[in-house]
């Protein structure tokens, strides 16, 4: 390989790196340079979406927990959870305590 080709390869690598950095700064998802990187990016996006999706019903339930005497299981059903246990897990993850403790502190 001649020095011209090596320099060209180096320039291509630099261009790709700059393109990725530009995309990150612009708020777009960077191109994956490998399959494992692509899988990691997808996993990260899914986790973020799952966290956001579980946050909205939990935030709505907080107000209901403070302002009503409804059983927690009934509140869980009102906010789309199949049972109290399915509600308690994302509630604890988002709020740092269980719905029962949250209600007592309110």
C-alpha positions in Angstrom: 0.0 0.0 0.0 1.4 3.4 -0.9 1.6 6.3 1.5 -1.2 7.9 -0.6 -3.6 5.0 0.1 -2.7 5.0 3.8 -3.3 8.7 4.0 -6.6 8.2 2.2 -7.7 5.4 4.6 -6.8 7.6 7.6 -8.8 10.5 6.1 -11.8 8.2 5.6 -11.6 7.1 9.3 -11.3 10.7 10.4 -14.3 11.7 8.2 -16.4 8.9 9.7 -15.4 9.8 13.2 -16.3 13.5 12.6 -19.6 12.4 11.0 -20.5 10.4 14.1 -19.5 13.3 16.4 -21.6 15.7 14.3 -24.6 13.4 14.5 -24.3 13.1 18.3 -24.1 16.9 18.7 -27.1 17.3 16.4 -29.0 14.9 18.7 -29.3 12.1 16.2 -28.3 8.5 16.8 -24.7 7.9 15.6 -24.0 5.2 13.1 -23.0 1.9 14.5 -19.5 0.9 13.6 -20.1 -2.7 14.6 -23.0 -5.1 15.2 -22.4 -5.1 19.0 -22.5 -1.3 19.1 -25.8 -1.3 17.2 -27.3 -3.8 19.6 -26.1 -1.8 22.6 -27.7 1.4 21.1 -31.0 -0.4 20.5 -31.0 -1.8 24.1 -30.3 1.7 25.5 -33.1 3.2 23.5 -35.6 0.5 24.5 -34.7 0.9 28.2 -35.2 4.6 28.0 -38.5 4.2 26.3 -39.7 1.6 28.9 -38.6 3.9 31.7 -40.5 6.9 30.2 -43.6 4.7 29.5 -43.7 3.5 33.1 -43.1 7.0 34.5 -46.4 8.7 33.3 -48.8 6.3 35.0 -46.7 6.3 38.1 -46.8 10.1 38.2 -50.5 10.1 37.8 -50.9 7.5 40.5 -48.9 9.6 43.0 -51.7 12.2 43.0 -54.3 9.6 43.5 -52.4 8.0 46.3 -52.2 11.3 48.2 -55.8 12.5 47.5 -57.9 9.3 47.9 -58.4 6.4 50.2 -58.8 3.9 47.3 -57.0 0.6 47.8 -53.6 0.5 46.0 -54.7 -2.5 44.0 -57.6 -0.5 42.6 -55.3 2.5 41.8 -53.0 0.0 40.0 -55.9 -1.1 37.8 -57.1 2.5 37.2 -53.7 3.3 35.8 -53.4 0.3 33.5 -51.5 -2.2 35.6 -52.7 -5.8 35.7 -52.3 -6.0 39.5 -50.7 -4.3 42.5 -47.4 -6.1 42.1 -47.1 -5.0 38.5 -47.7 -1.4 39.7 -45.4 -1.6 42.7 -42.2 -2.5 40.7 -42.2 0.5 38.4 -43.4 2.8 41.2 -40.5 1.8 43.4 -38.0 2.1 40.5 -39.3 5.7 39.7 -40.1 7.0 43.1 -37.6 5.1 45.3 -40.2 3.7 47.6 -43.4 1.6 47.5 -46.9 3.1 46.9 -47.9 2.2 50.5 -44.9 4.1 52.0 -45.4 7.0 49.6 -49.1 7.3 50.7 -48.1 7.2 54.4 -45.6 10.0 53.9 -48.1 12.2 52.0 
